[in-house]
Amino acid sequence: MTQQRRRSLDEIVSEAQTLPPGERLSFIRSACEDDGSAIDSVIEQLQSRQEWIDAAAHANEDESLTDAAGQLIGPYRIVRSLGQGGMGEVFLAERADDQFRQLVAIKLVRRGLLSRHVQNRLRQERQILASLDHPNIARLYDGGTTADGTPYIVMEYVDGERIDDYCDRHRLTIEQRLRLFIVVCSAVHRAHQNLVVHRDLKPSNILVTADGAPKLLDFGIAKLLDERQMMHTMAVTQADVRVMTPDHASPEQIRGELISTASDTYVLGVLLYELLSGYRPFALQGNRLAELERAICEDAPPTLAVAVASSGAAEEIATQRAVSPAKLRRELRGDLNNIAMMAMRKEPERRYASVEQFVADIEHYLADMPVLARADAWTYRTRKFVRRHTVVVALSLAFVGLLIGFTATTYLQSQRIRHERDVAQAERTRAQEERERAEAVSTFLIDSFRLADPSQSRGKEITAREILDRGAERITRELSNQPGLQATLLDTIGAVYLGLDQADEAQPLIEKGLSIRRRLAAQSADVARSLYSLNRVYESKGDWSAAEKLARESLDINRKLSGASSLETAGSLCALGYVLWRKGELNDAESYFEMCLAVRTQRLGRSDARIAAPLDNLGLIARQRNDYVRSERLLREALKIVGSTLGEDHPQYIYSLRHLAEVVNDQGRPQEAEGLYRQSLDLCRRVFGTEHSETIDAMSSMGSFLLGAGRLNEAQVILQDVLAADRKLRPQHTYVGNDLENLGHLAFQRQQYAAASDYFEEALKIYTATLPAGSGFIATAGTMLGRALLEQARVREAESALDKAIAAWQVQYSEDSMHPGYAMARAAIGRVRALQGQSAAAETAYLESYPVLLRSPRGAQREDALTVQKWIRSLYQSLGRPADAEAYFKRNGADG
């Protein structure tokens, strides 16, 4: 067998396990190319595995699963088999209940292996996947048991190819491979944040889709790092050998020692070694598993450059990396080799402290900056410094040499090098602190959730809210001597309270965390994070001025610490843009959203889930400016990105779906819009619950749609429920004003003008107290108040309300780019002038406003156009010029 790209013995063993006993020997001979020692090794491994015994014992009853096409499993219909493994088979399936189209992968346990051990492992895999939410981790959709008791899990279907094959087939350069590897690391880091170690990060478990997005698969042998798992080691015994791929296992896995996140760091190092050199770091000698295990635990792997040079296939490997062999060897020496070797050190404590630190070193390498994997030698630091500042150093040396000579130059260089050494030391210290803090956070959270343990709860049902409350008390009581950890946990639990719509409970925790972080460092990334959390508190309360102040301070800190084009700064730009949009400051909001979108697109690409939020917000602004085509395009792009990366049950997908319903309705497609509104509301109820603010907002949108469609009885039921829920949840919020405004519109359509004016006046009081004078909410409510007062012949009061509304409209719109709402306000003031006998002023206002309303595709504006038609006819009739009215309507395309 050749070493280059040959199938590993472990892969042959795994595939042989899936075959009937009578077919295994011929398969093994063919796969091993009649290599006698390899055949012996495979048979030896098979005989050591319990599955061999299980499969033989159940050969007659373990029916093939591959003929399952067309069978139903829950709401899914099996299409075909995707592959088999030791535990069972994975199938491609599709939704069969006509709710929506979706392809999924279903893992089904083989009927002959329904032992408690196998069922527990599948249940653990399902639990692990349920806890992970990351665009580069295949998501869990569902799970359960079939009618005959066979366990299964339903996962995201990933149509891709192995990461190593993808890199070679597309001839990715070393830099491109590193950037793809960084994305994989981000998924592993998310798993570690959720106390999950994958333990099997081999190329076949990382598929890359057609658009270049890697997806991490198969958490079937992952481990949860909770206290119960830590209390025993994971020795590689005969019963447990199947949960490890030997040539992608860490030394501690081989030795049966304690498994931690450092094990995944090691295996990521192995993966990086393969992607860069085309070889695994350890080759089987004599095809004996024991020798491979000894090599992993004791031997040093060859350097990357040596692995390529000694392969006999250097030309092919270089071609697959789009370079010459000589250039490839140069690239693989030095820092890049040191990074891979540091990740694969035998002792876990000598590897990178975290995957995050591993990634930071790779990013430093790509930026030609010093890396932790290299000793702090003077020549090394100097070489890095000079390479980054070649021109400046050359000019400085020449200038300083002319002035003060070689001695002063040497002194300055030594000072700079000492500074860089101090920075590197500080980075190491900070990384160690982050590791210790992460471990402390994990310990604290595990202790907090132990409250739900039956030995503690004694049969009492413990709610998530009780766990949070007890946790908040413990943080305040027990962690005063660890202020950094205390602040982190306060902010974390505060954010969870916010997610539960408990802003009052969240606020004191987040404020205390912010105060602690300010004492530790006046300006830091932690302070910026706490400011963002507190900004969300004030957003939820509708205090937009306070929210804006916090968002601006967070943005200033992130710009100063990480630069204008960092992802942290992009997040702050989006947060500030949202606040300004809520305040009605459309131009500034749009500018911040555009900047956020530009940074995230540059850093992440156009298909990353974090692109969706600025696209959604820009779509909302385009809608407010009547650019419905652009609005729909942006919202559909946001939906596509979120649906393909996070899933249709993600909150961002639900937001964009509701916003798309609004713009579709604006364009005169009510049937399509109603379907989108109802889908959004159904998702809200399922994801958030019936009493959550997002569900209330979705109900409000549905009620507004029904109101615009003239289905007043249906609308009234929903809108009254929404008002009652909002008054209870957030009594002084802007949204209560919006609820009142909707009910005012409903009363107006029923010609109940006194009730309508009461609703609009109460809405305006809330808007005036919570929003700036130029807000669109004030403009629309003021316009409708003026119209309701006109219908009651309260002309002077109507004039006052309409003057204020027009002043608000003029903040965002001019007479040259008039919004339909602005046009209606102008027409209404024209009606006031007509009733006051000022015919010329009335005529001017009517004739400027009517064409704007006539051109609008929105149903409400078409109704307004008919109202202004009546006013124009009434005016010309009073002037004795009725023919002029008909001639005007004919010129402007009205049907008369």
N, C-alpha and C positions, 0 to 999 in steps of 0.2 A: 504494500500500500504506500502511496506517496504521502509525504507530510502536508504538502500544500493543498489546502481545502479538502482534505479527506474527511470522511465521516468519523466522528469520534466513536470509540468503542462503547461509550455510555449511550450514545444515540442508537447504535445498533441493538444494544441490550433493550432499551426502551421500546423500540419498534418490534423486536422479537416477542416481547411480552404480549403484544396485542394479537399475535397469530395463534391459531389452533396448534396444540402440541405436535401434531403430525407434520406440520409445515415449517416448523422452526429451524430444523437442522439445515435444510436446503437453502433457506433464506440466509442463515448465518454464513454458510460457505460462500454464497455469492457475494454478500456484503463485505466479507473479509478478503475477497479475491484469492481464496484458497490458501491464505497465510495461516499455517498450522498453529503458530503460537498465538495469533490473534483469535483464532477459533476457540482454542482452549481457554483463553482469558474470558471471552464472552460467555461460554458455557459455565465457567466457574462463577461468574457474577450472577448469572440467571439462577443457578442452583442455590446461591446464598440468599436469594430474595424470597420473601414469603409469598409474593404474587405467583411465583412459579408453582408453589404447592397449591395455592388457592385455585389457580387456573386448571391444574390437573385434577383436583378434587371435584371441580364443578364443570368439567369439560362438556358434559352432556346437557347441563341445565343453563349454562352461560351462553344463551343464544346470541347470535350476532345482532348488533344494534343497527347495522348499516342499512337494513331493509326497512327502516322506519319512515321513509319518505311518505308524506301525506298524513302521518299521525298528528293528533292534536295534543299539545302539552299546555295546559292553561289556555290563554287566548292566542297561542302561537301554533302554526302549522309547520312541521319539519319539511325542509326543502331537500337537503342532501347532507352527507357527512363531510365534516371539515378535517377530521383526523381522530386518531385513537391514542390512548395512553394507558398507563398501568391501572388507573382508577376507572376508566370508562372511555366515553367518546364525546366529541364536541360536534354539534350539528349547526348548520345554517338553517334559520327558521324565519318566518314572516308572520306579522299580525294577521289573525284570521277573523277578527270581530268587526271589521270595517270601521273601527274608530279612527284610525289613521294608518298610513303605510309606514312600515318600519321593519328593517332586517335586523336580526339579533343572532347571537351565538348562544346555544344552550348546551351546558355541560351536564351529561347524564351518567350516573354511576352504573357500571356494569352489574347486571343482576346477580352474578356469581360472587360479587365482592361487597355485599351489603352488611359487612361487619360493623360493629359499633365504632371501631377505630376509623374506618373509611368514612362512615357517616359523620362522625365528629369532625374529621378533617374538612369535608365539604362544607359542613356548617360553619367551621372557622373561616374558610375562604370566603363564604358569603358575608359573614360578619365583618371581615377585614375590608372587603370591597365596599360594603355599605358605609364604612367610616371614611372612605377616601373620595375626595372631590377635586379632581385636577384634570385639565384638558389633555394631558399626556398619559393618563392612566385609564385603561378600559373600564368603563363604568358598569356597575351592577344595576339591572333594571328590576329583577323579580327573582323569586325562588319558591320552592315548595317540594311537594312530592306528587308523583303521578298516581293514577287510580290504583296501580298495583304496588304502591309504596316505594317506588324508586325515587330517591332524592334527585333534585336538579337545581341548577341556578341559571338565570337568564342574564347574559352580559351583552355589552356593546359588541357588535360585529366589526372587526377591523380588517379591511381589505388592504393588505400591505405585504411587504416582503421583509425578510430578516435584515437587520440593520447592516450587517457586514456585506451581504449580497447587494443591498441597495447602494452602499457607498462604492463598491467596486464597479457595479454596472453603470452608475452615473459618473464614474471617474472623479469622485469628490477629492479635492485637494486636502492637504493636511489641515489647513485652517477651516475648511468647510466641515471636515470630520469632527474637529474640536468643537465647533459651534453646535453641531448636531448632538454631540455628546453632552454638552452643557444643558441642552433641553432635557435629555434623559435624566441627568442629575437632578434637575428641578423636580421631576416627578418622584424620584427616590427621596429627595429631601422632604416633600410633602408627606410621604409615607412615614418617614422618621418623626415628623412633627406630630403624627397621629399614633406614635409609639408602635410602629409596624416595621419589622425588618423583613425584606423580601427573601433573601438567602439564595436566589436562583437567577441571578441577572445575566444569563447567557444570551447570545445573539438571537436564538430562536424565540426567546420570550420578549423581544423588543422588535416590533414590526413598524415599518415606515410606510405611511400612506402615499398615494400618488402625489399629493401636494407637499410632500416632504415633512410631514408631522410624525414624529415617533410616538408609539403607544406602548406602554408597559403592560404586559400580560401576565397571567398565571401566578396568582398569589396562593396557589394550592399548598405550598410548603412554607409560607411566611409564618412568622411568629409574632405574637403580641408581647411587648415588653412590660407586662404588668408584674406585680409582685409574685403572683402564683407561678408564672412561667420562670421567674428568676430563681425560684427556690430549688430548681434541679438543673443539672446540665443535660445536654443533648448528645449523649454518646452515640456514635455511629454503630449501633448494634445490628444484628441480623434483621430485626424487625423494622429498623428505622433507616436502613441503608438506602431505601428507595426514595427518600426525601432529600437527596443530595446529588448534584451532578459533580463528580469528583474533580474533573479538570476545571471546574468553575466554583470551587469551594475554597474557603479561607482556611488557614492552618488550624484555627481554633475549632472550626467545624470538623475537620479531619480528626483532631485530637479529642473531640467530645467535650470541649470546654465551653464556658459561658459564651453565649451569642449576644452581640450588641450591634449597634449601628456601625461600629468599626468593621464588622464582617462584610457589610454591604460596600463599605469604602474599598476594602480589599478587592472584592469581586468587580467593582467598577474599574479598579486599576487593571485587572485582567482584561476586561472588555476594551479599555483604552489601548492597552498593549496590542490586542488583536486588530483593532481598527487602524492603528498606525503602521504596524509592521506586517500584518497579514498572517501572523502566527500566534499560537498560544504560547505563554511564557514557559510552560513545562511540557516536554514531549515524553510519551511513554517509551521506556526502554525495555525491550523484550515483551511489550504488551501486557505487563503485569500491573494490576491496580495497586498492589502494595508498593511498587517502586514509584508510581506516580504520587502516592500519598507521602512517601518519604521525601521526594523532591520538593513538594509543596511546603512541607514543614521544615526542611533543612537546607535545600540548595538555593543559591542565588540565581535568578533567571539571567540569561544573556541580555546585554543592552539591546535597545531597539535597533541601532545601526548594525550591530553584530548579527542579530537575528536575520536581518534582510540580506547582509553580505554573504552569510554562510548558507543561504537557502538554496542556491542554484537557480533561483527564479527571480533574481533581483530586477531584471528588465521588465518582467510581467508585473511585478508588484509596483514598480515605479510608474509604469504606464497607467495602472489603475488609479494612481494618485496624481496623474497629469504632470509629472516631473521626470527629469532624467535620474538615473540611479545615483549619480554623484550628488546631485542636489538633495535627493531624498535622504541619503546618509548624513549630509550636513544638517538637515532639518531635524533628524531624529537624535542628534547628539545634544549634549549640554542640558539646558533647562528642561526641555520636553522629556528627555529620558529620566532626569531627576524627579520630575513630577510623577511619572508612572511608577518609578521605583519606590518613591515615598508612600504612595497609596498601597503598594504591595509588600510593605515591610512585614516581617514575620510577627513582630510584637504589636498588638493592637494599639498600645499607648504611644507608639512611635509613628503611627500613621497620621494622616490629617485628623484633626480633632472632630471634624464634621464634613459632610458632603459639601456644605456651603463653603467651607475653607478650601476644599479641593477645587471647587469651581473658581473661587477667587484667584487661586494660583494659576489656573489655566487662562483666566481673563488677563492677569498680569503678564503672562507670557505673550498673549496675543497683542497686548499694548506695548510690548518690549520694555516692561518694567521688572524690577527685582521680584523673585519668587521665594517663598519660604523653603522650598525644597533644595536650596543652595546655601552653603555656609556663607557667613558674612565676611568673606575675604576682601581685603582692600582692592585688589586688582579686579575682582568680580564686580564690586560696587562701582568702581571707576568706569569699567567698560560699559555697564548698563547706563550710567549717567551720560557718558559721552555719546553713546548711540542715540539716546533720546534727544540730546541737545547738540548735535554735531556742529551746526553753523554757529550757534551762540558761543559754544566753548572755543571754537577756532578763533572767532573775532575777539573774544575776551582775552585769550592767551596772548594774541598779538598786541592788543592794546596795553594790557597790564605789563607785558614784557618790556614795552617801550618806556613805561613809567617807573615801575618799581622793581622789575627784574624777576628772575626765576624763583627766588625765595618766597616772595609774597604770593605768587601764583600757587606754589605748593601748599602754602598755609590755607588759602581759600578752598582749594580742592579737598584738603583733609577735613575742613569744617563741614563741607557739604556731604562728604562721605559719612562722617560721624552722624550727621543729621539723618541721613537715609537709614543708617544702622539703627538709630533710635526709633525711627518710624517702623521699621520691620519688627523690632522687639515689641513695640507697642501693639502692632497687629497680632503678633503671637499671643501677647498677654490678653488682648481683647477676645481673640478666638477661644482661649482657654476659659475666660470668664463666661462667654456665651455658652460654652459646653456645660460648665457647672450650673449656670442658670437654667438651661434647658432640663438638666437632670433634676434640679430642685423643683421646677414647675411640674415635671412629670410626677415626682414623688408626692407633691402636695395635692395634685388633682386625683391621683389614685387614692390617697387617704380620704379625700372629700367624698368620692363616689363609693367608698366602703360603707357609707351610711346606708346604702341600699342592700347591703349584705344581710341575709336573714338573721345572722347572729347579732346584728346591730338593730335591725328594724323590728325584730320579734313579731313578724306577721303583719305589721302595719305597712300599708302601701305608701311608698315615698315618692313624691313628685319631683320633677326637675326643678321646680321653683323652690322647694324645701332644700334641695341640695345646694342651690345657688345661695339661698339665704344663710345657710350654715357656713358655706364656704366664705362668704363675705365677712361673717363674724370672725371666723378663724384668721383670716388675713389680717384684720385689724388687731386682733388680740395676740397672735403668735409671731408675726413677722416684722415687728418694729425694729429688730436688730439686723434685718436684711432689707434695707429700704429699696434697693433696685428690684429685687424679686417681689417685694410687696407691691410696688408700683405696677409691675408687669401684670400681676394677677388681678389687681384692682381694675386695670384697664380691660383685661380680658373678660372678667365677669360682668363689668359694666356693658361691654359690647353685647354679651349674651342677653342681658336684660333688655337692651334696645331691640334686639331681634324678637323679643317677646312682647314688644309694645309697652314696656315698663320704663318709660323715660324718667319718671320721678325716682325710681329705685336706682337707675343707672347713674343719674347726675352726681350724687355725692361721692360715689365710688370713683368715677372718672376724674372729678375735680380733685379728690385727695391724691389720686395717682399722679395727676399733673403737677400738683404742688410738690410732691416728693421728687419728681423728676427735675423740676426747676431748681430745687435745692442742690441736687447732685450735679447738674450742669445746666446753666441758664439756657443754652441753645444746643440741642442734640437731636438726633433722629428720634429718640424716645419721646422727647418733648413734642416734636412735630406729630407723632402718632397720637399722643394724648389730646392734642389740640384738635385733630381731625375727629376723634371720638366725641369730644365735647361739642364740636360743631354739629355732629349728627343729632345730639340731644336737643340743641336749640332748633334745628330743622324740624324735628318731630313735634316741637311745641309751636312752630310757626313764628318764632322770634328771629326773623331773617336778618335784622341788623346785628344782633349778637353773633349769629352764625357767620355772617360775612367777616366780622372782625377776627374770629378764630381761624377761618379759612385763609385769610390773608396772612396771618402770622405763621401758620403752618407752611404756606407756600414760600414765604421769605426764608424760613429756616432751611427748607429742603433745597432751595436755590443756592443758598450760601454753602451748605455742606456738601451737596452732591452735584451741583451744576444745573444749568438750564435744560439740559437734554437728558436728564436721568429719569428713570421710571418713577422714582419717588416724587419728583417735581411734577411729572405728568399727572399723577394721582391728585396732587394738590390743585393743579390747574382745573381738572374736571370738577372737583369739589366746589371750588370758588365759582366756576361757571354755572353750576346748578343753582347756587344761592342767588346769583345775579339774575338768572332766568326767572326764578320764583319772584324776584322783586320787580320784574318787568323791564330790566335793563338789557334789552335784546342784543344790542350791538356789542357791548362788553362781554356778555355771556358767550356769544358766538365766537368772539376772538379767542377766549380761553379754551373753548371746546376744540377749535381748529388747532391750537397749539398742542393740546393734549393728544389729539389724533395724529398730528405730525410726528411727535416724539415716539408714541407707541408704535406707529407704523414703521418708523426707522429702526427701532430697537427690537421689535417683536415680529414684524411682518404683518400682512393684511388679514391673515386668517386666525390670529390669536384672539382668544375670548375677550381679552381686555380692550380690544378695538370696538366692541359692540356698544359700550356705554357712551363714548363721545359721538358715535354715529347716530345713536338713538336721540341724544339731546339735540344734535344738529337737525335731525328730522323734525323735531318738535318746533324748533325756531323757524324752519322753512315753512311749516304749516301755518304758523302765526303770520307769516308774510305772504300767505296765499300762493306760495310756490309748491303746489300739491304734487307735481310730478317729481321734483327733487326730494320732497319729503318722503314720498312713497318709496323711491329708490333707496334712500338712506336707511329707512326702517326695514325694508326687505333684506338689505345687506346685513344689517345687525341681526335679524332673525336667523338668517342662514348661518352666520358665524356661531351664534350661541347654540343653535340647534345641533350643529355638527360637532361642537366641542364640549358643551356642558349639558346638553339635553333639553328637551321641551318642558321639563318640570323645573327648570332653573328660574329663579325670580326674574332675572334680566330678560329671559324669553317671554315671560308673562307680561312684563312692562311693555316691551316692544310690540307684542301682539295687540294689546289694547290701543296703543298709539296708532298702529297701522289701521285698526278698525275705524278710528276717528278720521283719519285722512281719506280712507276709502269712502266713508260716508260723505265727507266733504265734496267728493267728486261725483256724487249722485249715483252711487252703487249700493243702495240700502240693503238689499238681500245679502250680498257678500259681506257687508259690514256687520249685519246682525249675527251671522255665523261666527265671525271673528270675536265679537263682543261676548257671545255666549261661551265660546271656547276659553277665552281669557278668564271669565268669571268662574267657570268649572275648575280650571287649573288653580285659581286662587283659593277656592274653597278646599281643594284637596291638599295643596301645599302649605297654605298659611293657616287654615281653619276659618270658621264662619265669623269670628269676632275680631279678626286681625284688621289693622288699618288698611292693608293692601286689598283685602277682600271688600272692605267698605268702599274704597275708591273704585274698584271694579263695578260694584253695584251702582255707584253714582254715575259712572260712564254709561252703563246699561240703561239707567233711568233717563239720562239725557237723550240717548238715542231714541227711546220710545217716545219721549216728549216731542222731539223733532219730527218723528214719523206720524204724529197726531194721535197716537194710542194713549190717550190721556189717563184713562182709568188704570191701565197697567203701570204707567209711569208714576202715578200718584202713590200707589202702594209701595213701590220700591223707594221713591225719593223720600217719603215720610219715614220709612225704616232707616234709611241712610242718615237722615237728620238726627233721629233719636240716638242712633249708635254713635255718631260723631259728637253730639253734645255730651254723651257719657264718657267717651274716650278722650276727647281733646276739645273742651268747651270753647276756648278762645282762639282756636286755630283758624287759619285762612279757609280751610276746607269747610268749616261750618258756614262761613259766608257764602261759599260756592253752593252748598246745599240749599240755603235760603234763596239764593238767586235762581236756582232751578225751579223751586216751588213757586217763585214769583212769575217765572215764564209760564208755568202751567196755569196759574190763576189768570194771567193776562190772556192766554188763549181761550179760556172759558169766559172771558169778558167780565171777570170778577176784579175790577180795576182797583177797588179800595184794598182788597186783600193783597193784590199784587204790589201796590205801592208800599204796604207795610213790610212785606218780605224784602223788597229792594232796599228800603231804608235801613232795616236791621242788618242786611248784608253789608251795606256801605259803612256802617259803624264799625264792624269788625275789620273790613278792608282798610279803613282809614287808620285804625289803631295798630295794624300789623304790617302795612305795606307803604312804600313811598308814594308821593302824590301822583307820579306819572304811571302808576301800575295799570296794566290792561284790565285787571279785575275791577278797579275803580271806574275805568272808562265805560266798560260794558254795563255794570250795574247802574251807573249814573244815567246812561242813555235810556235804559228801560224804566228807571224811576220817572224820568221826564216824560216818557210816552204814556205811562200809567196816569200821571197827573194831568196830562192833556186830555185824556179820555174822560176825566172827571171835571173838566173845565176849570181846573186850578192852574190858570195860565201863568201867573206870576211865579208860583212855586216851581212849575215846570221849567220856566226860563232859567231860574237859578240852578236847578239840577243839571240842565243841559249845558249851561255855560261851564260848569265844573267838569262835566264829562268831556266836553270838547277840549278843554285845557289838558286833560289827561291824555286824550288821543294824540294831541300835538307833540307830546314828548317823544313818541315813537314814529309818527307818520306826518308827512306834509300833505298839502292839498294836491301835489303832483303825484304822489303815490298813496292814494287814499285807501285805507282798509274799509271793507264793507260796513263794519260797525261804526267807523268814523263817518262814513257817508250817511248812515241812518241818523246819527246824531245831528249832522248838518241839516238833513231834511227835516228833522223834528223841530230844530230851531227855526227853520223856514216856516213851519206850521204855526209856531208861536208868533212870528212876524205877521203872517197872514191874518191871524185872529186879532192882532193889534192894529191892523189896517195898514201895515207897511208892505204894500204889494210888491214893489220893486225888489226889496231885500228878500222877500219870500221867493219870488221867481228865480233870483240868482241862486239861492240855496238849493231849490228843487232841481234846477237844470244842471248844477254841478254834481249833485249826488245821485240822481236817477241812473245815469249810464253805468256807474260803478256797481250799483245793486243789480242792474239788469245783466251784467256780464258775469256775475258770481255764479259758480256752479252749485253753491250750497243751497239747500232747500229753504232754510230760514231767510236767506237774503232774497230769494225769489218772492217769498211772501211779503217781505218788506218792500220790494219793488212795486207790487200790486197796491200796497198801501199808499206809496208816494204817487202812483198814477192817479188815485182818487183825489189826493190833495192837489195835484196839478190841474185836473179837470175842474175841481171846485174853484181854484183860483181864477182860471181863465173864464169860467162861467160868470163869476162875480164881476169880472172886468168886461163882460160882453164880447169875449173873443173865443168862443168854444171851438171854432174851426182851427185856431192856432194850436190848441192842445192836440187835436187829431193829427195835424201836420207834423208836430214835434214827435209824436209816438211813431208815426210812419218812418220818419227819418232815422230814428234810433232803433228800428227793428222790433218795436213792441207790436203785439197783436191787437192792441186797442181794446 
